[in-house]
Amino acid sequence: MLSTSKGLGRVAYNFCARIHVVPAARIGRQRRLQALAAINNPIGARLAMVLQQLRADEPDESARWSHRIEAKRRELAVCRNVIEGQTVRHVCSASKKQRPATLLHLLIREFKPQSALELGTCIGISSAYQAAAMKLNGQGRLVTLEGSRSRIQLAQEVHQDLGLDNITYIQGRFSDTLPHALNAGEPVEYAFIDGHHQEKPTIEYFEMIRPLAADNCIMIFDDIRWSPGMWSAWQQVVAHPSTRIAVDLVSVGICVITPTLHAGSRHSTAPILA
Ligand SMILES: C[S@@+](CC[C@H](N)C(=O)[O-])C[C@H]1O[C@@H](n2cnc3c(N)ncnc32)[C@H](O)[C@@H]1O
């Protein structure tokens, strides 16, 4: 074990496990971001920059998209139409709120994936934020998977109203549709897992995506503290040898994976309040 840099508190390097814990729990958010930016992997600095940006004003063009998507959310949030036995407004409440949805948007703006995968379309709020980022990037397509036919239909209407035409929809259970989505595409550069929040399926989806991931694929897991099972799933993702960086944002976990094993240090953060 080794202690480093003054001001960053105690940063532990465990050479056996090749895990670098950034940093001790007492240290504040800003210091944790500095520590993330300082790890010996340039992706760490880019992730830290995105997290800083989330606190600052969004770039104008992103803010314009955010206003439009939030106006659409407000419409849905008062809609009493019933789909599959639930009001739209009730279903809408499961959508990512503005701030975490903006995080997804900013990650896509920064990493500019050609292919992005989403598990859990629901009625299309998080997909709108991600697809809008790809529009602004001038490249890329979002493939989004959803079990409910009615939800995916409504999401399509939402996206049409917003002028988002860079989304492919795949309806069906993830266990059936994910292999198909993965076979069809390029190496996965980005994936957002936001459905079926249980330990075993979450690990199964990780294991299905992992071998087809591009180097430095960004994977985001929602609700990592939703249940002991989800927390266990996140811990397994963090501990996996192909995980190079794992950032704990309390409700959301971001990891950077490379499918090929090669010697090199791995980095994992203590919780950072995004
Ligand atoms: C939390 S919602 C997604 C919210 C959406 N990402 C957003 O923020 O706007 C999860 C969605 O995953 C879908 N889902 C859950 N388990 C699934 C499964 N095994 N196969 C397909 N869809 C599933 C649900 O129908 C639900 O619409």
The ligand as a Gaussian input file, in Angstrom:
#p B3LYP/6-31G(d) Opt

LIG

0 1
 C      -37.084000       2.623000     -15.432000
 S      -37.896000       2.319000     -16.927000
 C      -36.840000       3.083000     -18.113000
 C      -36.876000       4.576000     -18.029000
 C      -36.195000       5.253000     -19.201000
 N      -34.834000       4.800000     -19.374000
 C      -36.164000       6.739000     -18.972000
 O      -35.395000       7.194000     -18.107000
 O      -36.905000       7.474000     -19.651000
 C      -37.533000       0.609000     -17.219000
 C      -38.200000       0.059000     -18.458000
 O      -37.619000      -1.222000     -18.710000
 C      -38.626000      -2.082000     -19.183000
 N      -38.216000      -3.459000     -18.815000
 C      -37.994000      -3.941000     -17.572000
 N      -37.580000      -5.228000     -17.624000
 C      -37.556000      -5.568000     -18.940000
 C      -37.202000      -6.766000     -19.643000
 N      -36.789000      -7.847000     -19.001000
 N      -37.278000      -6.755000     -20.984000
 C      -37.701000      -5.636000     -21.650000
 N      -38.037000      -4.473000     -21.038000
 C      -37.972000      -4.442000     -19.695000
 C      -39.901000      -1.642000     -18.472000
 O      -41.034000      -1.978000     -19.250000
 C      -39.692000      -0.152000     -18.322000
 O      -40.369000       0.573000     -19.311000

